[in-house]
Amino acid sequence: MKYGFGVLILILSVSAAYGRSRQASKPASEFEQTLMNAEKGFIEAAKKGDVGFFKRTLTDDFSFVAFDAQLYSRQEMLDLFAQGGIDISPYEMKVVPAGDGVAIVTYDVIFRVAHADEEGPPPRYQHFSTVWVKQGDQWKMKFQQMTGRQ
């Protein structure tokens, strides 16, 4: 099941619009909770530097667009998060079904970066969107995009 890059961009755009229009008070379904838990697993692995999680969870053809708007590979994700110590706090997480065995988890984060003065680390607000695909009985990360927010 291969998707072109253009289709992924379209899906991500639709997910953002869908997420804003969805009622916030509706409890998460079992499907949504499963995907949110998978995404929270990514966040915890990034905080700890759990390379094993990434090796198990990223598809072989995984790619991501980082904060600098560049496209990176699976190995570059492994290298990026191998050290751990990432301080991100997610909020407003939503799941958008995108087909049979495909879903997008989209959410905002506060990304704390190392500080340069004594005022403490400034929070950086980001938006993450992750495409998850079901392979067998496991959900795997296929694509992720991180973008800045005002």
MDTraj code that builds the backbone (N, CA, C; nanometers):
import mdtraj as md
import numpy as np

residues = "MET LYS TYR GLY PHE GLY VAL LEU ILE LEU ILE LEU SER VAL SER ALA ALA TYR GLY ARG SER ARG GLN ALA SER LYS PRO ALA SER GLU PHE GLU GLN THR LEU MET ASN ALA GLU LYS GLY PHE ILE GLU ALA ALA LYS LYS GLY ASP VAL GLY PHE PHE LYS ARG THR LEU THR ASP ASP PHE SER PHE VAL ALA PHE ASP ALA GLN LEU TYR SER ARG GLN GLU MET LEU ASP LEU PHE ALA GLN GLY GLY ILE ASP ILE SER PRO TYR GLU MET LYS VAL VAL PRO ALA GLY ASP GLY VAL ALA ILE VAL THR TYR ASP VAL ILE PHE ARG VAL ALA HIS ALA ASP GLU GLU GLY PRO PRO PRO ARG TYR GLN HIS PHE SER THR VAL TRP VAL LYS GLN GLY ASP GLN TRP LYS MET LYS PHE GLN GLN MET THR GLY ARG GLN".split()
xyz = np.array([
    [0.0850, -0.1161, 0.0000],
    [0.0000, 0.0000, 0.0000],
    [0.0902, 0.1233, 0.0000],
    [0.1130, 0.1791, -0.1157],
    [0.2019, 0.2953, -0.1270],
    [0.1202, 0.4193, -0.1606],
    [0.1592, 0.5289, -0.0980],
    [0.0936, 0.6570, -0.1209],
    [0.1976, 0.7533, -0.1731],
    [0.1605, 0.8302, -0.2691],
    [0.2498, 0.9328, -0.3200],
    [0.2630, 1.0454, -0.2200],
    [0.3730, 1.1169, -0.2290],
    [0.3983, 1.2272, -0.1371],
    [0.2869, 1.3309, -0.1466],
    [0.2380, 1.3578, -0.2663],
    [0.1309, 1.4553, -0.2840],
    [0.0032, 1.4137, -0.2123],
    [-0.0276, 1.2845, -0.2141],
    [-0.1457, 1.2342, -0.1456],
    [-0.1304, 1.2538, 0.0051],
    [-0.0103, 1.2293, 0.0566],
    [0.0123, 1.2490, 0.1996],
    [-0.0073, 1.3943, 0.2394],
    [0.0419, 1.4860, 0.1575],
    [0.0246, 1.6281, 0.1873],
    [-0.1241, 1.6625, 0.1883],
    [-0.1981, 1.6105, 0.0910],
    [-0.3418, 1.6348, 0.0853],
    [-0.4105, 1.5795, 0.2090],
    [-0.3739, 1.4585, 0.2491],
    [-0.4335, 1.3971, 0.3671],
    [-0.4038, 1.4801, 0.4907],
    [-0.2796, 1.5265, 0.5027],
    [-0.2426, 1.6071, 0.6188],
    [-0.3208, 1.7377, 0.6227],
    [-0.3441, 1.7974, 0.5077],
    [-0.4217, 1.9213, 0.5013],
    [-0.5662, 1.8970, 0.5441],
    [-0.6231, 1.7881, 0.4938],
    [-0.7605, 1.7544, 0.5292],
    [-0.7696, 1.7228, 0.6782],
    [-0.6673, 1.6555, 0.7316],
    [-0.6709, 1.6196, 0.8744],
    [-0.6752, 1.7427, 0.9622],
    [-0.6026, 1.8448, 0.9254],
    [-0.6018, 1.9675, 1.0054],
    [-0.7413, 2.0309, 1.0057],
    [-0.8051, 2.0362, 0.8898],
    [-0.9396, 2.0932, 0.8812],
    [-1.0399, 2.0069, 0.9573],
    [-1.0291, 1.8743, 0.9436],
    [-1.1187, 1.7821, 1.0124],
    [-1.1044, 1.7973, 1.1633],
    [-0.9820, 1.8053, 1.2096],
    [-0.9560, 1.8162, 1.3528],
    [-1.0164, 1.9411, 1.4129],
    [-1.0107, 2.0513, 1.3412],
    [-1.0666, 2.1762, 1.3924],
    [-1.2189, 2.1720, 1.3969],
    [-1.2811, 2.0948, 1.3067],
    [-1.4265, 2.0934, 1.3016],
    [-1.4885, 1.9901, 1.3952],
    [-1.4102, 1.8976, 1.4489],
    [-1.4594, 1.7906, 1.5328],
    [-1.4898, 1.8423, 1.6734],
    [-1.5921, 1.7900, 1.7349],
    [-1.6285, 1.8328, 1.8692],
    [-1.5232, 1.7850, 1.9681],
    [-1.4773, 1.8763, 2.0536],
    [-1.3731, 1.8450, 2.1504],
    [-1.4258, 1.7597, 2.2655],
    [-1.5544, 1.7647, 2.2947],
    [-1.6090, 1.6947, 2.4098],
    [-1.6380, 1.5474, 2.3832],
    [-1.6312, 1.5029, 2.2606],
    [-1.6597, 1.3636, 2.2272],
    [-1.5479, 1.2735, 2.2790],
    [-1.5809, 1.1679, 2.3566],
    [-1.4753, 1.0791, 2.4063],
    [-1.4106, 1.0013, 2.2911],
    [-1.2839, 0.9687, 2.3082],
    [-1.2097, 0.8963, 2.2049],
    [-1.2627, 0.7537, 2.1924],
    [-1.2744, 0.7076, 2.0687],
    [-1.3139, 0.5694, 2.0441],
    [-1.1956, 0.4782, 2.0751],
    [-1.2178, 0.3488, 2.0761],
    [-1.1091, 0.2531, 2.0997],
    [-1.0014, 0.2676, 1.9908],
    [-1.0447, 0.2840, 1.8661],
    [-0.9518, 0.3052, 1.7538],
    [-0.8665, 0.4296, 1.7770],
    [-0.9326, 0.5405, 1.8111],
    [-0.8608, 0.6660, 1.8348],
    [-0.7638, 0.6526, 1.9518],
    [-0.8091, 0.5875, 2.0586],
    [-0.7241, 0.5718, 2.1763],
    [-0.6012, 0.4871, 2.1445],
    [-0.6185, 0.3840, 2.0628],
    [-0.5058, 0.2992, 2.0222],
    [-0.4003, 0.3818, 1.9499],
    [-0.4433, 0.4662, 1.8572],
    [-0.3489, 0.5481, 1.7804],
    [-0.2872, 0.6577, 1.8664],
    [-0.3649, 0.7173, 1.9554],
    [-0.3088, 0.8190, 2.0450],
    [-0.2047, 0.7560, 2.1380],
    [-0.2319, 0.6347, 2.1851],
    [-0.1337, 0.5654, 2.2688],
    [-0.0069, 0.5339, 2.1907],
    [-0.0214, 0.4960, 2.0645],
    [0.0959, 0.4701, 1.9802],
    [0.1784, 0.5978, 1.9650],
    [0.1118, 0.7095, 1.9425],
    [0.1827, 0.8377, 1.9274],
    [0.2488, 0.8786, 2.0585],
    [0.1804, 0.8563, 2.1696],
    [0.2403, 0.8867, 2.2998],
    [0.3623, 0.7979, 2.3239],
    [0.3606, 0.6754, 2.2693],
    [0.4776, 0.5887, 2.2769],
    [0.5955, 0.6501, 2.2035],
    [0.5685, 0.7123, 2.0878],
    [0.6731, 0.7834, 2.0138],
    [0.7318, 0.8954, 2.0994],
    [0.6462, 0.9720, 2.1637],
    [0.6914, 1.0859, 2.2448],
    [0.7784, 1.0376, 2.3609],
    [0.7343, 0.9328, 2.4277],
    [0.8134, 0.8787, 2.5392],
    [0.9469, 0.8235, 2.4907],
    [0.9470, 0.7562, 2.3763],
    [1.0719, 0.7034, 2.3206],
    [1.1676, 0.8162, 2.2843],
    [1.1140, 0.9279, 2.2326],
    [1.1976, 1.0438, 2.1998],
    [1.2582, 1.1039, 2.3257],
    [1.1814, 1.1061, 2.4331],
    [1.2317, 1.1606, 2.5592],
    [1.3437, 1.0743, 2.6167],
    [1.3295, 0.9414, 2.6035],
    [1.4251, 0.8468, 2.6624],
    [1.5416, 0.8103, 2.5708],
    [1.5275, 0.8375, 2.4405],
    [1.6289, 0.7919, 2.3458],
    [1.6166, 0.6428, 2.3203],
    [1.4944, 0.5906, 2.3184],
    [1.4666, 0.4483, 2.3015],
    [1.4743, 0.4087, 2.1534],
    [1.5957, 0.3832, 2.1066],
    [1.6175, 0.3487, 1.9661],
    [1.5444, 0.2196, 1.9299],
    [1.5348, 0.1263, 2.0239],
    [1.4627, 0.0012, 1.9988],
    [1.3184, 0.0259, 1.9587],
    [1.2536, 0.1228, 2.0245],
    [1.1163, 0.1572, 1.9880],
    [1.1101, 0.2007, 1.8419],
    [1.2020, 0.2885, 1.8030],
    [1.2007, 0.3393, 1.6660],
    [1.2297, 0.2284, 1.5651],
    [1.3211, 0.1402, 1.5960],
    [1.3519, 0.0296, 1.5052],
    [1.2313, -0.0621, 1.4873],
    [1.1553, -0.0829, 1.5940],
    [1.0356, -0.1679, 1.5871],
    [0.9171, -0.0969, 1.5218],
    [0.9111, 0.0340, 1.5354],
    [0.7888, 0.1065, 1.5027],
    [0.7921, 0.1786, 1.3683],
    [0.9089, 0.2199, 1.3205],
    [0.9167, 0.2899, 1.1926],
    [0.9134, 0.1895, 1.0781],
    [0.8343, 0.2190, 0.9744],
    [0.8373, 0.1334, 0.8557],
    [0.9745, 0.1450, 0.7892],
    [1.0081, 0.0478, 0.7065],
    [1.1376, 0.0507, 0.6377],
    [1.1525, 0.1740, 0.5497],
    [1.0403, 0.2222, 0.4939],
    [1.0451, 0.3383, 0.4054],
    [0.9990, 0.4671, 0.4756],
    [1.0053, 0.4687, 0.6078],
    [0.9653, 0.5861, 0.6856],
    [1.0454, 0.7093, 0.6425],
    [0.9779, 0.8233, 0.6405],
    [1.0449, 0.9513, 0.6168],
    [0.9723, 1.0577, 0.6984],
    [1.0403, 1.1700, 0.7196],
    [0.9779, 1.2768, 0.7952],
    [1.0297, 1.4117, 0.7501],
    [0.9458, 1.5116, 0.7698],
    [0.9819, 1.6499, 0.7456],
    [1.0018, 1.7125, 0.8826],
    [1.1237, 1.7594, 0.9081],
    [1.1577, 1.8163, 1.0382],
    [1.1268, 1.9655, 1.0412],
    [1.1604, 2.0282, 1.1535],
    [1.1346, 2.1697, 1.1751],
    [1.1957, 2.2584, 1.0682],
    [1.3052, 2.2123, 1.0066],
    [1.3736, 2.2921, 0.9049],
    [1.3139, 2.2749, 0.7652],
    [1.2017, 2.2039, 0.7548],
    [1.1297, 2.1801, 0.6298],
    [1.2041, 2.0900, 0.5327],
    [1.3023, 2.0148, 0.5810],
    [1.3761, 1.9207, 0.4971],
    [1.3210, 1.7799, 0.5183],
    [1.3255, 1.6988, 0.4119],
    [1.2807, 1.5599, 0.4176],
    [1.3968, 1.4720, 0.4629],
    [1.3716, 1.3878, 0.5635],
    [1.4742, 1.3006, 0.6194],
    [1.4285, 1.1547, 0.6155],
    [1.5253, 1.0651, 0.6317],
    [1.5010, 0.9214, 0.6228],
    [1.4790, 0.8573, 0.7595],
    [1.4475, 0.7299, 0.7561],
    [1.4317, 0.6489, 0.8768],
    [1.5589, 0.6545, 0.9613],
    [1.6746, 0.6333, 0.8981],
    [1.8001, 0.6329, 0.9727],
    [1.8259, 0.7681, 1.0378],
    [1.7897, 0.8741, 0.9702],
    [1.8090, 1.0069, 1.0281],
    [1.7177, 1.0286, 1.1496],
    [1.5988, 0.9676, 1.1490],
    [1.5112, 0.9735, 1.2675],
    [1.5774, 0.8975, 1.3820],
    [1.6327, 0.7800, 1.3517],
    [1.7021, 0.7019, 1.4550],
    [1.8165, 0.7832, 1.5154],
    [1.8931, 0.8477, 1.4305],
    [2.0065, 0.9285, 1.4769],
    [1.9598, 1.0493, 1.5592],
    [1.8529, 1.1128, 1.5139],
    [1.8024, 1.2332, 1.5801],
    [1.7578, 1.2063, 1.7236],
    [1.6867, 1.0949, 1.7434],
    [1.6294, 1.0684, 1.8745],
    [1.7104, 0.9707, 1.9588],
    [1.8255, 0.9264, 1.9122],
    [1.9069, 0.8295, 1.9857],
    [1.9568, 0.8834, 2.1191],
    [1.9818, 1.0122, 2.1270],
    [2.0356, 1.0696, 2.2499],
    [1.9291, 1.0877, 2.3578],
    [1.8035, 1.0976, 2.3191],
    [1.6983, 1.1232, 2.4167],
    [1.7054, 1.2667, 2.4652],
    [1.6393, 1.2929, 2.5758],
    [1.6418, 1.4264, 2.6341],
    [1.5517, 1.5262, 2.5651],
    [1.4710, 1.4822, 2.4699],
    [1.3774, 1.5713, 2.4009],
    [1.2661, 1.6063, 2.5002],
    [1.2327, 1.7317, 2.5107],
    [1.1294, 1.7759, 2.6045],
    [1.0109, 1.8311, 2.5260],
    [0.9142, 1.7433, 2.4984],
    [0.7938, 1.7859, 2.4272],
    [0.6716, 1.7454, 2.5081],
    [0.5743, 1.8337, 2.5090],
    [0.4479, 1.8100, 2.5786],
    [0.3349, 1.8230, 2.4769],
    [0.2661, 1.7118, 2.4462],
    [0.1582, 1.7170, 2.3468],
    [0.0265, 1.7667, 2.4050],
    [-0.0556, 1.8264, 2.3200],
    [-0.1912, 1.8635, 2.3582],
    [-0.2784, 1.8696, 2.2334],
    [-0.4098, 1.8587, 2.2541],
    [-0.5091, 1.8595, 2.1463],
    [-0.4809, 1.7537, 2.0405],
    [-0.4586, 1.6305, 2.0862],
    [-0.4313, 1.5197, 1.9957],
    [-0.5622, 1.4710, 1.9338],
    [-0.5580, 1.4473, 1.8037],
    [-0.6751, 1.4001, 1.7286],
    [-0.6314, 1.2900, 1.6338],
    [-0.7236, 1.1993, 1.6027],
    [-0.6976, 1.0903, 1.5091],
    [-0.7947, 1.1036, 1.3922],
    [-0.7404, 1.0942, 1.2717],
    [-0.8218, 1.1006, 1.1508],
    [-0.8024, 0.9712, 1.0726],
    [-0.9071, 0.8879, 1.0595],
    [-0.8951, 0.7686, 0.9756],
    [-0.8698, 0.8127, 0.8313],
    [-0.7775, 0.7447, 0.7632],
    [-0.7432, 0.7841, 0.6260],
    [-0.7549, 0.6674, 0.5287],
    [-0.8266, 0.5650, 0.5649],
    [-0.8436, 0.4480, 0.4806],
    [-0.8305, 0.3224, 0.5641],
    [-0.8420, 0.2086, 0.4998],
    [-0.8313, 0.0811, 0.5696],
    [-0.6888, 0.0612, 0.6197],
    [-0.6707, 0.0581, 0.7501],
    [-0.5388, 0.0373, 0.8074],
    [-0.4472, 0.1573, 0.7992],
    [-0.5034, 0.2766, 0.7830],
    [-0.4235, 0.3996, 0.7764],
    [-0.4923, 0.5069, 0.8604],
    [-0.4142, 0.5782, 0.9400],
    [-0.4690, 0.6868, 1.0208],
    [-0.3640, 0.7956, 1.0370],
    [-0.4104, 0.9146, 1.0624],
    [-0.3221, 1.0284, 1.0874],
    [-0.3486, 1.0764, 1.2300],
    [-0.2411, 1.0902, 1.3061],
    [-0.2513, 1.1485, 1.4393],
    [-0.1924, 1.2882, 1.4282],
    [-0.2701, 1.3869, 1.4656],
    [-0.2281, 1.5256, 1.4529],
    [-0.2473, 1.5943, 1.5872],
    [-0.1500, 1.6775, 1.6248],
    [-0.1545, 1.7401, 1.7565],
    [-0.0533, 1.8533, 1.7642],
    [-0.0684, 1.9334, 1.8678],
    [0.0247, 2.0422, 1.8950],
    [0.1166, 1.9998, 2.0085],
    [0.2359, 2.0578, 2.0110],
    [0.3302, 2.0306, 2.1190],
    [0.3953, 2.1601, 2.1651],
    [0.4357, 2.1576, 2.2894],
    [0.5275, 2.2593, 2.3403],
    [0.6626, 2.1899, 2.3406],
    [0.7549, 2.2426, 2.2652],
    [0.8878, 2.1849, 2.2477],
    [0.9851, 2.2766, 2.3201],
    [1.0380, 2.2313, 2.4313],
    [1.1297, 2.3145, 2.5093],
    [1.2716, 2.2912, 2.4609],
    [1.3399, 2.3990, 2.4366],
    [1.4775, 2.3921, 2.3862],
    [1.5723, 2.4444, 2.4925],
    [1.6978, 2.4068, 2.4810],
    [1.7986, 2.4527, 2.5771],
    [1.8053, 2.6052, 2.5753],
    [1.8212, 2.6624, 2.6908],
    [1.8241, 2.8083, 2.7008],
    [1.9657, 2.8632, 2.6867],
    [1.9705, 2.9872, 2.6427],
    [2.0990, 3.0542, 2.6226],
    [2.1256, 3.1562, 2.7329],
    [2.0267, 3.1862, 2.8132],
    [2.0453, 3.2814, 2.9225],
    [1.9779, 3.2255, 3.0479],
    [1.9639, 3.3030, 3.1506],
    [1.9118, 3.2535, 3.2769],
    [1.7600, 3.2611, 3.2890],
    [1.6922, 3.2982, 3.1844],
    [1.5467, 3.3067, 3.1898],
    [1.4791, 3.1715, 3.1738],
    [1.5530, 3.0682, 3.1454],
    [1.4956, 2.9357, 3.1254],
    [1.4698, 2.9086, 2.9785],
    [1.4400, 2.7821, 2.9470],
    [1.4189, 2.7470, 2.8070],
    [1.2867, 2.8015, 2.7541],
    [1.2906, 2.8666, 2.6411],
    [1.1656, 2.9182, 2.5837],
    [1.0850, 2.8050, 2.5198],
    [0.9537, 2.7992, 2.5418],
    [0.8753, 2.6962, 2.4736],
    [0.8642, 2.7287, 2.3254],
    [0.8719, 2.6270, 2.2445],
    [0.8510, 2.6428, 2.1011],
    [0.7262, 2.5641, 2.0667],
    [0.6310, 2.6279, 2.0070],
    [0.5058, 2.5632, 1.9729],
    [0.5182, 2.5016, 1.8345],
    [0.4860, 2.3738, 1.8243],
    [0.4965, 2.2997, 1.6998],
    [0.3667, 2.2238, 1.6763],
    [0.3489, 2.1836, 1.5513],
    [0.2370, 2.0962, 1.5156],
    [0.2972, 1.9706, 1.4538],
    [0.2565, 1.8544, 1.5040],
    [0.3029, 1.7261, 1.4518],
    [0.1864, 1.6561, 1.3842],
    [0.2140, 1.5901, 1.2733],
    [0.1174, 1.5025, 1.2069],
    [0.1919, 1.3754, 1.1698],
    [0.1386, 1.2615, 1.2122],
    [0.2024, 1.1331, 1.1874],
    [0.1063, 1.0416, 1.1136],
    [0.1537, 0.9813, 1.0047],
    [0.0761, 0.8817, 0.9313],
    [0.1151, 0.7446, 0.9866],
    [0.0158, 0.6720, 1.0363],
    [0.0334, 0.5370, 1.0895],
    [-0.0322, 0.4382, 0.9938],
    [0.0342, 0.3258, 0.9684],
    [-0.0212, 0.2201, 0.8844],
    [-0.0208, 0.0899, 0.9640],
    [-0.1227, 0.0097, 0.9425],
    [-0.1308, -0.1177, 1.0135],
    [-0.0636, -0.2244, 0.9278],
    [0.0379, -0.2874, 0.9843],
    [0.1080, -0.3970, 0.9185],
    [0.0900, -0.5198, 1.0064],
    [0.0117, -0.6164, 0.9576],
    [-0.0242, -0.7309, 1.0409],
    [-0.1125, -0.6824, 1.1537],
    [-0.0701, -0.7078, 1.2765],
    [-0.1485, -0.6619, 1.3907],
    [-0.0832, -0.5437, 1.4620],
    [0.0169, -0.4815, 1.3991],
    [0.0882, -0.3700, 1.4606],
    [0.0713, -0.2413, 1.3799],
    [0.0643, -0.1298, 1.4529],
    [0.0630, 0.0016, 1.3899],
    [0.2069, 0.0496, 1.3784],
    [0.2444, 0.0970, 1.2595],
    [0.3800, 0.1447, 1.2320],
    [0.3737, 0.2891, 1.1818],
    [0.4774, 0.3653, 1.2171],
    [0.4884, 0.5035, 1.1688],
    [0.5453, 0.5015, 1.0269],
    [0.4737, 0.5657, 0.9334],
    [0.5174, 0.5710, 0.7942],
    [0.5725, 0.7084, 0.7567],
    [0.5137, 0.8124, 0.8140],
    [0.5528, 0.9487, 0.7776],
    [0.5185, 1.0419, 0.8925],
    [0.6018, 1.1424, 0.9129],
    [0.5728, 1.2445, 1.0148],
    [0.6177, 1.3800, 0.9638],
    [0.5389, 1.4810, 0.9962],
    [0.5739, 1.6174, 0.9617],
    [0.5644, 1.7041, 1.0861],
    [0.6688, 1.7818, 1.1097],
    [0.6749, 1.8744, 1.2225],
    [0.6813, 2.0161, 1.1655],
    [0.5899, 2.1006, 1.2088],
    [0.5895, 2.2378, 1.1570],
    [0.5756, 2.3367, 1.2726],
    [0.6276, 2.4556, 1.2513],
    [0.6166, 2.5606, 1.3523],
    [0.4770, 2.6182, 1.3586],
    [0.4406, 2.6696, 1.4737],
    [0.3108, 2.7336, 1.4962],
    [0.3328, 2.8692, 1.5589],
    [0.2473, 2.9588, 1.5276],
    [0.2502, 3.0916, 1.5907],
    [0.1639, 3.0933, 1.7123],
])
top = md.Topology()
chain = top.add_chain()
for i, resn in enumerate(residues, 1):
    res = top.add_residue(resn, chain, resSeq=i)
    for name in ("N", "CA", "C"):
        top.add_atom(name, md.element.get_by_symbol(name[0]), res)
traj = md.Trajectory(xyz[None], top)
